[in-house]
């Protein structure tokens, strides 16, 4: 009896938070997963090392390829070789504050990277399904709640670049009948979130302050309202979008509103500390233009995809603090073991 051929998926940004969780999900469903990584002099695959199989093994189901969203010819070559069933474009310069310092680079990667992938799919005539990681930052100054019909009003170079990618994805869907969808994901976090992002910056500091290795935490705007969800649940929504019969766009969110101050309080309270004793203000962390409130309505995703979030902000903060405490303890044990065996 012939075994069914595994679906092939390409993930750009596979070494990031979302890419690593999505890779795990697709592998669990029997996919052959191809991840695109940028060439660097140091390894940055920590988030996927636990699922990566040595490339010299027979038929590994997770394969990594050097590529960059700024290099369209390389993307054409790779997509032609792999012939993927699904492409998930998660790569970006994704730090909103940094996008003000590097606007041109952000536009090139976060904006034009999407059209390079879509054009490769079109030029090769591939019957692949394409997922574009759109962002709640596209809504910017438009008051919440935000859904698929809410007008965009981006307030950063990152948000502007994401708006371009959103519309070019819709354009290629309508002009060339490509199965292309936008997942408009609101803030989603996890222990794998980068340490410069506000939630991880907070939970990492809480673990260090509780352990006595840090005394202060410097923050910017504490009144910003966000809709925070749990990243492993959000990648499930991505996958479901590409399994649906119709190519359309979805908001993925929890429809709950919390401030940065709330996240601080939940995180510090989890270890029995008063956040106000440790947090100090630093204007360097303010953005030139702020986004006051983002709260998403995921009703369409629930109706069409059967997707609902279960982890909300209070529990999310606890999960991340616990993970950072564990990581700090493991780092301490490794240091002690290394010294004792040296």
C-alpha positions, 0 to 999 in steps of 0.5 A, spaced: 500 500 500 502 506 497 503 511 503 500 518 502 505 523 500 506 528 505 504 536 504 510 541 504 510 547 507 515 553 507 516 558 513 519 564 512 521 566 519 522 559 522 527 561 527 522 566 530 517 565 536 511 564 531 515 560 526 518 555 531 511 554 534 508 553 527 514 548 525 512 544 531 504 544 529 506 542 522 511 536 523 505 534 528 501 533 522 505 530 518 508 535 514 515 536 510 517 543 513 522 547 509 524 553 513 528 559 510 533 562 515 538 568 513 546 567 513 549 569 519 556 568 522 553 565 529 547 560 529 540 563 531 536 557 531 535 556 539 527 556 538 527 550 533 534 546 535 529 541 539 525 539 533 531 539 528 534 533 525 541 533 522 541 534 515 545 528 513 540 523 516 535 520 511 529 524 509 529 529 515 522 532 515 525 539 517 529 542 512 533 549 513 535 553 507 539 560 506 535 565 503 533 572 505 526 576 503 530 581 500 533 576 494 527 575 489 531 571 485 533 566 491 526 565 493 524 563 485 529 558 485 527 555 492 520 555 491 521 552 484 525 546 487 521 545 493 514 546 490 510 547 496 503 546 498 503 552 503 507 558 504 507 561 511 510 568 510 512 570 518 519 573 517 519 581 518 523 586 521 518 586 527 520 590 532 515 597 532 520 601 536 526 599 531 522 601 525 522 608 527 530 607 527 530 603 521 524 605 516 527 603 509 530 596 512 523 595 515 519 597 508 524 592 504 523 586 508 516 587 512 513 590 506 516 588 499 518 581 502 511 579 501 511 581 494 517 577 492 514 571 495 507 572 491 511 574 485 515 567 485 508 563 486 505 567 480 511 567 475 512 559 477 505 558 476 504 554 483 498 552 486 500 553 493 496 556 498 499 563 501 499 566 508 501 573 510 502 575 517 499 581 518 498 585 524 494 589 529 499 595 528 495 596 521 489 599 525 494 604 529 490 610 531 483 607 529 479 606 535 477 599 538 474 594 537 477 592 530 475 587 526 476 585 518 472 591 516 476 596 520 480 602 516 487 602 517 491 608 520 498 605 522 502 609 526 509 606 525 514 604 519 512 597 521 505 598 521 505 602 514 509 596 511 504 591 514 499 595 510 502 594 504 503 587 505 496 586 506 493 589 500 498 586 495 496 579 498 489 581 497 491 584 490 494 577 488 488 573 490 483 578 486 488 579 480 491 572 479 486 567 483 492 565 488 489 562 494 492 568 499 490 570 506 491 575 511 492 573 518 491 580 522 494 577 528 493 582 535 499 581 540 501 574 542 506 572 546 510 566 549 516 564 553 519 564 546 518 572 545 524 576 544 527 579 550 526 586 547 519 586 546 515 589 552 512 582 555 518 578 555 522 584 557 517 585 563 517 577 565 525 576 564 526 582 569 521 579 574 525 573 574 531 576 575 529 581 580 525 575 584 532 572 584 536 578 586 540 579 580 536 585 578 534 591 582 530 596 577 526 595 570 526 601 566 519 602 562 516 607 557 508 608 556 504 604 561 497 606 559 497 603 552 492 598 551 493 591 548 489 585 546 494 579 548 494 572 546 498 566 547 502 564 541 501 557 540 494 558 539 495 563 534 499 559 529 493 554 530 489 559 527 494 560 521 494 553 519 486 553 519 486 559 515 489 555 509 485 549 510 479 553 509 475 552 502 475 560 501 481 564 501 479 570 505 482 575 511 481 574 519 482 577 525 485 573 530 485 576 537 482 575 544 477 581 544 480 583 551 483 589 553 489 590 558 494 595 559 502 595 560 501 596 567 496 590 568 501 586 565 506 589 570 502 587 576 500 580 574 507 579 573 510 582 579 504 579 583 506 572 581 512 572 585 509 576 591 512 583 589 509 590 588 511 592 581 511 600 583 517 599 587 521 596 581 519 600 575 522 606 573 520 611 567 525 612 561 522 616 555 527 613 550 522 607 550 517 612 547 515 611 540 514 618 536 507 616 534 503 612 539 498 606 538 493 607 544 489 601 544 488 595 540 483 590 541 480 585 536 474 582 534 475 574 532 468 573 531 469 571 523 475 566 525 470 563 530 465 562 525 469 560 519 474 556 522 472 554 529 478 557 533 477 560 540 483 563 544 483 560 551 489 563 554 488 570 556 493 576 559 493 574 567 494 567 565 499 568 560 503 573 564 504 567 569 506 562 564 512 567 561 514 569 568 514 561 570 518 560 564 523 565 565 524 563 572 526 556 570 531 559 565 534 563 570 535 557 575 537 552 569 543 557 567 545 558 574 545 550 575 549 550 568 554 555 571 555 552 577 556 545 574 561 548 569 565 551 575 565 545 579 567 540 573 573 545 570 
